Amino acid sequence: MFHHYGLGFARSSLQFDGPWGPRTTVQLPGMESMVHMDPRDASQSRGSRFGGLPAEPTISSAKDLIAGADADYASIAEMKFAAAFASSTDAIHISRVCDGVLVEVNDGFHELTGHSVSDVLDGRLFEIGIWENHADRSRLADNLAADGHVSGFETALRHKDGSARTVSISARMIELAGEPHILAVTRDISDHVRVEQELATSNARLGRMIGDMTTTLGRIVESRDPYTHGHQERVAEIASVIARAMGLPEYCVEAVRMAALVHDVGKLSVPSEILSRPGKLSDVEFDLIRTHSDAGHSILSGIDFDWPMAEIVRQHHERHDGSGYPYGLVGEQILLPARILAIADVVEAMASHRPYRPALGLAAAIAEIEDQPAKYDPRARDACLRLHADGDLDFITAQRIQYGHA
């Protein structure tokens, strides 16, 4: 079996029974008949669309048939490429590698750059002055030389009228007439980039609005209880450093921080005289304060945050061993941000002054986390203890002094 390949397709096959006979078959894909040859009857050429064949088949005659098929395929391919080249709205150009001379450009090139075909044909691409950043041109050339092709290379090109266009270039090394050339297709993505930038700006503005709203909501809660002023912001800072020490990605750190800023929002439903009452609370009063987790969930559930904020807030008093409230969840039933928040809340609360007791200090807070391993998430607990050992939680004491709770 003999296969000839051109443009990546198997074009023809020759099959011989024995060295040259008794029967030879030439099959050409896309043709409805085959040529059968029998050296004992050279006059028979049944089904042939090429007429009679010589009595003794030769390699040269088979090659002639194959060459004819190749020419047909090449002609079709050229017509298809020419049609695509001419009609494409993308800019397409072909340039010689040795000197950068443009040998072909389409109308899309004129639309993108403002330079007509007559302006640029047989000129050097780098002399036209369309590159906004010449370093990008060098980088594109280096990538082509290294890999033979480039896909989705983003850069800016300068239009003839002076305006800049953001483009995506895909290019490949090809060979024409025995010489290396570059075939490049360039698409104007300026509108796409502009829309993306506007969307990013809008999202950033929305994010700032949500952040400001969350901070304001937290301050409203704390305005009803002057003894815990700044508590949620300090918890947010502690929770953030613990989350980072755990190696969590920034979007997770932000979820923890945002939840911490409003984790006590449910205390809006608790009478302020109970929140600020000095001395020990009664069981009834303490049970009332414990409702703030569910109340916080109810307040936040109507806001479409990027994270399950309402559920995190509801779970921040749950404990890893199931001893927390309101539902006695265990281990990974508790959302990870809530597990981190539980530790940060305990550390800040114990280190700070409360109406019913003086500040216990950072050392006592760390002792609680260290002595109660079953209560807290192991990863978050380890991160907290490591931060304390390295002195990275000392800012808590400084903040207590700043807020007048020393």
N, C-alpha and C positions, 0 to 999 in steps of 0.2 A: 504494500500500500504506500502510495506517494502522496503527501499533502503539500500543497503550495499555500503560503500565507501572504496576504497583502492587506494592509489596513486592519490587521487583527482578525480577519475572518478566514476560515478554511474554504478555499475556493474550488478545488478540483481534486479528483482522485483517479489514479490509474491502477488497474489491477490486471495482473498477468498470471495465467495458469501455466507454470513452467517459465523458462527464460523469456520466450516471446510468444507463446501460443499454447494450446491451439486457439484460445479466445482471449481477446483483449477488450476491456471495458473502459471507456472514458466517460465519466459522469461530471457534469457541470451544474452546481446548485443554481436553482432558478430556471433551469431549462427543462422542458417537459419530456425530452427524449434522451436516449443514450446512443452512443455509437458502438456498434458491435463489429468486430473485425475477425475474420477467419482467414488465415494465410492460405488455406486451400481454395478459397473462393473469394479473390480480391474484388470481384465485381459486385459483391453484396455489401451494401452499407445501409442495412435496414434501420429506419427511424432517424437517419442522420439529417440534420438541417444544414450540414456543411457540404453536402455533395459527396462524391466518391472519395475514398481514401486509398493511399497506396497499398499495394498488396503486402508489403513488409512494413509494419508500423515502426516508426522511429521515434526516439526521444525528441528530436527536433520538431516533429509534427505535433506531438503532445504539448510541447512547450509553446508552439504557436497558438494552439487553442487556449491554453492557460493565459498567455499574454493578451489575447483578444478579450477574455473574460475580465482580466485585470483592468484593461483599458476602459471597458464598459463601467465597471465598478468605480474606477477613479473619476470618470466623467460625471457620474451621478453624484459622487461625494463632493466634487468640486462645485457642481451646480447648487447643491444644498448649502455648502459653506458660503458661496457667493450670495445666496439669497439671505441667509442669516446675517452675514456681514453687513449687507446693505440696509436691511430693515431694522436692525437692532437699535433700540433707543439708548443702549449703553455705548460708551466710547470704546472703539476697538482700533488698535493700531499694531502694525508689525514693523519692527526696526531691526537693523543689522547690529550684531553684537560688536563687531570690530570697530565701527566708527559711529554708531548711534543714529545712522541715517534712517529716516522713516521711508519705508517702501510702500506701505499701504495704510490709509486711515479711512474711516467711514464718516457718514454725516453726523453720527452721534458724537464723534470727537469734536466737530465744529460746534454742536449744541453745548457741549460741556465747557469748552475752552474759549469759544469765540473765534478761533482760528479756522479759516476755510481750508479745504483740501489743497488748493493751489498755494496757500500761504506756507504750508508745512511740508508738503511732499518733497522728498529728496533733501530736506533739511535735517539738521541734527536736533533730536528731541530736547537735549539739555540746553540748546541755544534759543529755544522758543520762549523761555522764561515763564513756564507754567508752574514750576515748583515753588510752593510757599516756604518750604523748609528743605534746603539742599541736603541736610544730614539725612532726611528721610529717603531722598533719592539714592544716596550712597548705601543706606541700610537695605533698601529694596534690591539693589544690584548685588550686594553681598549675599543676601538670602537666596537670590536666584542662582548665583554662582555656586553656592554650597549645596542646594537641594534640587536645582533644576526646575523648581516651581514655587509659586507663592500664592496663598489663598487668603482673601479677606484682609489685605494690608491697608490699614486706615491712615490717611494723611490728608493734607489740604493742598489743593491746586489753585493757581491764580488764573481767573478768567481774563480775557483780553481787556474787559472794561475795568479791571482793577479789583473786582470783588473776589472773595475767597469761597471756594466750594469744598466741603468735606466729602471725600470719596473713599470708596473701597476698591482696591485693585487686586485682581487675580491675574497672574502671568505664568507663562511656561516657556521653557527653551524649546525651539523647534528647529528643524533643518530645512532650508530651501536652497535648491540649486547647489547643494554641497556645502553651504555656508550656515553657521549658527545664527539664528534670529530669535527675537523675543516676540511672542504673541501676547498682548495684554488686553484685558477687558476691564474697563473702569466704570464704576457705577456712582452716580451722584446720590449720596445719602444725607445731604444737608438737611432736608426736611425731617428725616427720621431722627437725626441727631438733635435737631432743635426741639422736636416733640419730647424726646427723652430728657433733655435738659430742663424743659419746662415742667415735665412731670416730676423730676427729681427736686426741683425748686419748690413745687407745690407740696410734695410729700414732706420735705424738710420743714416747710412752714406749718403744715398740719401737725407734724411731730412736736414742734415747739409749742404750738397751741395746746396740745394734749398735755405736754409736760407742765406748762404754766398752769393749766386748769387743775392738774393733779396736785401740784404744789399748793395752789390756792385752797383747794379743798382740804388738804391736810392742815393748813394753817387755821382754817375755820374751826376744825375740830379742836386744835390746841388752844384757840382763843377762849374756849369754855373752861379750860383747865390750866391756869398759869403755871402750876407746878410741873407740868410735863411739856412746857414750851421747848420746841426744838427736838422733842423725842423722836418723831417720825423721820426727820431729816438725818439725825445721827444714826438711827437704825438703818436708814438707806445707805449711808456711807459705810457702815460696818458690813452690811450684807453684800455690798458691791465688792469690797476688798476680799471677802471670803470667797465669793463666786469666782473672782479672777484667780485667786490662789488655787482654786480647784481646777483651773484650766478651762473654764467654760468660755464659749465664744461670746463676743461682745453683745450680740442680740439677746442672749440669755442673761447676761449681767444687767442689761437695761431692763429686762422684765422684772428681775429681782429688785432693782432700784425703784422702779415705778410702783411696784406693789408695796414696797416698804413705806413709800411716801404717803400712802393712804390706808395702811393696814389697820388703823384704829378709827376709820371713818364711821364705823358702826356705833361709836360712842356718842354720836349725835343723838341717838335714841335713848341715852342714859341721862337721867337728871344730873345737872351740873353739881348740885349739892352733894351727891353721892361720889362723883369723881374727885371732888376736892376736899372731902371730909377727912380731917386728921384722925388718926387712931385706927383701930381694927374695925373692919366692916363686919356686919352681921351676915349670917348665911344667906338670908334673903337678898341683902344688898349685893353680896358677891355673886349670887346666881343671876341677878339682874345685869351686872357688869359682863358676865359671861355670854350674855345674848348678843354682845356687840359683834361677834364674828359672823353670825347669821345676818344681823342687821346690815353689816358692811357688804355682804354678798347681795342683799336686796337693793342697796343703794347703787352699787356698781354694775349690776347685771344688765342694766339698760344702756350702758355705754359700750360701744363697739371698739374695744381696745385690740391691739395686735396680739395680745396674750390673754390667757384665761384669768384675767385680773381678779374678777369677782370670786372665783374658786380659790385662788391663791390666798386672798384675804380671809376667806372663810376657814381655811385650813391652817392659819399661822399659829394657832394654839394646839394643834394636834401634835402628838409625840410619837417617836419612832416605835416605841414599845406598846402603843395603844392606850396610854394613860392620859392622853390629852382630850380636848373637847373641840367642837360640839359632838362629833360622831365616833370618837375612839378609833380613828383610822390607824392602820399599822404599816410601817415600812414604806414600800413603794406605792401603796395606796395613796400616800400623800405626795402631792406634786413637789418636784425638786425645789423650785423657788420657795415654796412654803416651808420646806425642811431647813433651808438656809436661813430664811426669815425668822424661824423659831429660835435659832441660836443667837442671831443678831439682836432680837428683841429682848431675850433674857440677859445678855451681856450688858446692853445699854441700860435696861431697867434696874439691874442690881448695882451697876456702877453709879447710878444717879439718884438724886433725892426724890422721895415720894411723900405725899401728905401724911401717910401713916408710918413713915420711918425715915431715918437719915440715909444718906448714900452708904452702901456697903463697900464700894470700891471695886476697882478692876480685878484685883487679886481674888476677891471673893467670887466675882462673876466667873472668872476662869476656873476656879476650884469647882464650882457647880457643874460646869461643862465637863471637866476632867473626871469628876467623881461619879457622874451619872451617865456612863457610856450607853446604856440601853435606851435612854430617852431620845438621843439625838442621832441624826444621820451620820454614819461613820466617816464619810468623805468630808462632809461639812465640818464635823467636829475636829478631825485631824487638821484641816486647813486653818481653823480658828486657833487651835493650840500652837500650830507652827508659826502663825502670824504673831501671836503673843510672845513666843520664845524669841522671835527675831526683833521684837520691839515695834512691830508694825501696827499695833493697836494702842500705842501710847497716846495717840491723838484724842482718845476718848476722855482721858483725864484732863487734857488741855481744854477740851470743849466744855467740860463740866465747870471749870473755872471761868471760862468765857461767859457761860450762861448763869453764873452766880450760884452754882450748886456745889461748890467746894466744901 
